[in-house]
Amino acid sequence: MVPAPGATTLPVPPEPRDYYGPVRACGDGFAFDAGPGEAYSDAASVQALLVPGGTLYLESWIYRGIDLSKVVVPLGAVELPGGPRLARLRVSWPDRPSEIVYHYDRGGGPLPILAIHSNRFDGSARDVDWLGRIAFGPAAKALCTSLPPSLRPSPERDDADAETLDPRPRAGPLTLCFAGLAFDLLAGETARLPWFPELKRFRLADRAGRRTDVDLRLWSPLARPRAGAPVTENPQVALMDGYLPTSRRGYTLQEDRKAHLRLVQKGAGGVASGSDPQAQFAFDPAIGKEERLAMVARLREQGQADRCLGDRPGKIRAATPAPSR
């Protein structure tokens, strides 16, 4: 198709890249290090530092010349030790929870404002420690002028798992809990957890090293039983009855061409749709059908007596080092 006169053809954005640390991110006016046990996600327009329990996102603030007085509330400024002055804002979009966002003015260019947000920000002095992971302006440029080979985000280091999974394996027996569901990890098994619980994904490995990826991203814990209703009428309780979830009211078990199993809550008319709550298990091909069904059956409603493994937010490491002189 030939573009219309005066139309602008936008370049195709590069593929996202994800790296486990140690690695250094170098962006427009900023730099940060992801250390061992952390990760750096480069999605072109958004750069992210991922640590256990939290993320730090950096992206250009694209809203210029728009009245955002009903969305953005200024909360003063923050002086970073040895660094720049950042504006602090509370941003409340209609379709999402409000959040604290920090703005760094890069001083030029079509989008001069760098927006920094995190699930760890609460507007308190603790945010300064988190912001201290970032070098700005001349300090960032110095860090990235001569990058050590060990810190370069080279293509061969790209690892898609780094976007979602903590590299540290956790050994069973223990109980994992996400979105109101529980899964009992057995002795001899290990699990790699998401960077923070909202990702709702984890990876299992058995004694033989066979892997199973469990994805609960579309699962919602919002359903609640009616007062006095039998548990079988509550789609969030007692998910399995033996190995056959099709016998459990409101659920069906689907298998796709890749032998992934999905436990799906039926929608209106008893038909499961792609938007219905579901749990997907992607198995190692060496895992047989009976073992797969047995593993799916271990996913259950979280109980009050469950002692769930829950990572506390990871301790914030020391700031990105200043460049050597």
N, C-alpha and C positions, 0 to 999 in steps of 0.2 A: 504494500500500500504506500502510495506517495503522500508524504505529509502535506497538509494544506499550507498555502502561503503564510509565512509568518509563524507557523507552528514550531515549537521547540521539541526536538527529539531528545528525551532524557537518556543518559547512559544506563546500561544495565548494571545494577549494583553488584559488587563482588560477592562471592559466596561467603557465608559466615564461617569464621575460623575460631576454634576453641583450643586452649592449651592448658595443660597442668603446669604449675610452677616447679622450679623457679623460672620466671619469664617476665620481661618488662614490656609494658604497653606504652607506646609513644603516639600521642594524638596532637590535635591542633591546640597548642597552648597548655598541654598537661602531660604528665607521665606518672605511672605507678608501677610498682612491682607486685606480682603475685608470688608468694613464697611457697616452699614445700607444703603440700597438703591444701593448697589453694589453687585457683584457676583464673584464667583471663579469657573472656569471651569477646570476640571482635565481630560485630555484625554491621560493620561499616558506619552506619549512622548512630549506633549505640555501642559504647564500650562498657564492659562490666568487669568488676572484680568480684569473685565469688569465694566466700569463706564459709565454714560450717555455721549455719544459723543465719546467714545474711548475705546481702548483695549490695554493691555500690555501683550505680549506673551513671554514666556521663554521656550527655547528648546535647546537640545544639538546640537552643530555645527558638522555635520557629514562629512564635506568635508575635509578630511585629505589626504595629498600626491597627491593633484590634482592641476594643474596649473589654478588658478582663476584670473590671472592678468588682463584678459579682462572683468571680472565681478565685482571684488572687488577693490575698491579704498580706501586706508588708509587715514583717516582724523585726525590723531593725537590721543590724549588720553584725558580723562576726569577724574579729581579727584573728587570723591564724598565726601562731608563734613563728616568726621568721618567714611568714608568707603573706599573701595578699588579704585584702578585705573582701568578704563575701556578703552579698545580700541574702537575708533569710526570709522566706515566704511560706505562707500556708496556701496550698493550692487545692481547691475543692471542685473538681469536675462533677457534673450532675450524675454521671453514670459510674462513679467509682469512689472509694473512700478518700477522705482528704489526706494530704500528706505534706510533710515538710520538705521544701526544695531549697537548695542553695544556688545562687547565681554568681558566676565569675565572669567579669567583663574582660574579654581578650583584647579589646581596644581597636578592633578593625575587622574588615571583612563583611560579607553579606549577612552573616549570622554571628554577630560578635559575642553573644551571651552563651556561656556554657552552663547547662542546667545539671545539677548533681542531686540525685535522690537515692534513697535507700530504705529498705524495710526496717533498718535499725535506727533511723532518725526519729527523735522525739522532741526536738527543739531545745533540748537541755545542753549543758556544757559537755555532756558525753559525746555529742556530735563532733566536737572539735577533734577528739582522738581519732574518730573515723575519718574525718576530712584530712587529718594529718598523714594519711596514706598516700595523698596525692601531692606531687610537685607541680607548681604552676610557673608559667612564663619563662624567664631566663633560666631558672633552676631546672625546669623540665627540658628545655633545649639542651642544656649542658649534659644532662643524663643520657640524652639520646644521640648526641653528636658522635660518640664512638661507643657503640653498644658491644659489650663483651659477647662472644659467641654463645656462651652458656645461657645468656638471657634473651637471645633473639627468638622471636616467634616465627620460626622458619616453617615452610609448608610441610616438611616431613614430621613435624611435631604436632600437627593438627590432629586432635582427638575429639570426636563428636561427643563422647561421654563427659568431657570436661564441663559442658554446659549445664548438666543436671546432677552428676553423681560425684560425691565425695570419694576420693581415691582410697580411703582407709576402709578395709573390710572389718566388720563386726562379727564376732564369733558367737554361735548359739551355745547353749539354749538361751533364748530371750524372746520377748514379744515386741513386735513392731506394730505401731498404731498410726493410722492415717484416716482422716475423714470419717471417724466413727467406726472404722473397721479395725480388726486385729488379725495378725498373722503370727503364728508361733514358729519361730526358727528353732530347729532341732540341733542337738549336739552333733558336731561334725559338719554343720552347715555354716556358711558365712553370708553376710548381706552387706552390700554397699548402699548407703542411704543417700537421699537427695540433699542438696545443700541446705534447703530449709523445707519444713513439712508441706508447705503449700504446693510444692511441685508434685507430690503424691506419686512418686515413682521409686522403685528400688530394684536391685539386682541380687538374685540369690545364686549361690554356688554350693554344690554338694561335695562330698569327700572326693569324688572322681573329677572335680573341676567342671562338671556340667552346669551350664548357666540357665537361669530362668529370669526374664525381665517381667516385672509386675507393674502395670500401669493403671492407676486409679484416677487419672486426671479428670475424667468425666463423671466421677462418682460424687454424689451430693448427699450429705448427712442430714438433709432437712426434713425427711419424712419422719413422722412421729405417729405412734399408735393411738387409736381412739381409746378413751377411757373404758377399761373393761374388755377391750377387744382381745381375742386370742392372738398369740404371737404370730401365728401363721398368716394373719391379716396385716401384719406390719412388715413391709418389704425390707426393713433394715434389721430385722431380728432373725436369728437362726437361718442364715442364708442357705445352708445346705442340709439336705436330708440324705445321709449316706453319700454316694457318689453321683447321684442323679438330681441335679438342680431343677430339671424339668418337672420333677414331682413337687417342687416348692412353688406355691401359689405366687404368681406375679413375676416369675423368673424363667429364663430359658438359657440354655448353653449353646453357643454357636461355635463352629469351627471353620476357619477360612482356609484358603488354598495353601497357606504357609504353615498350617497346623497350629495356628494360634487359637487359644480358647478364650471366649469372652462370656463372662457371666453378665447377662443383660436383664435389666428390669423392663418388663413389657410396658409399652405406652398405651394410648387409647385404643380400645378394640383388641387388646392382647397382642398387638404387633410391635415388635421392637424396632426403634428407629436409631439412627446414628447419634441423635442428641439425647437419648435416654441414658440414665446412669448405668455405667458399665465398668467392669474390671477385666482387663486383658492380661493374659499370660502368654508370653512368647518363649517357647521351650527350646532347649538344645535338641537337635534332631535325634540324639542318642537316647533321649528319655522316652520310654514307652508309654502307651496310652493309659495303662492302669496307674502308673506313677503320676502321670499328668492329672488324671482325675482326682487322685488322692491329694495332690498338692492344691488343686483348686478348692477341695473340700475343707482345707485348713483355713481358708479365709472366712472369718466370722464377724459377728457383731461385737464391738468392744464392750467389755463388761466392767462394772465398778471395781471388781477385784483384780483386774489386770494390772500388772506392774510393767507399764510400757517403757521401752527405751525411748527417751526423749532428750536429744542433745540440747544442752543449754547453749545459748549463743556463744560462738567461739570467741576466745579472748582476742582482742584487737592487737595485732602485732605492732612492732615499732614502725615508725613512719618510713616511707620510701627514703632511702639514704640520699643525703645531699651529694652533689657531684664532687669528686675529688679535685683538689686544686693543684 
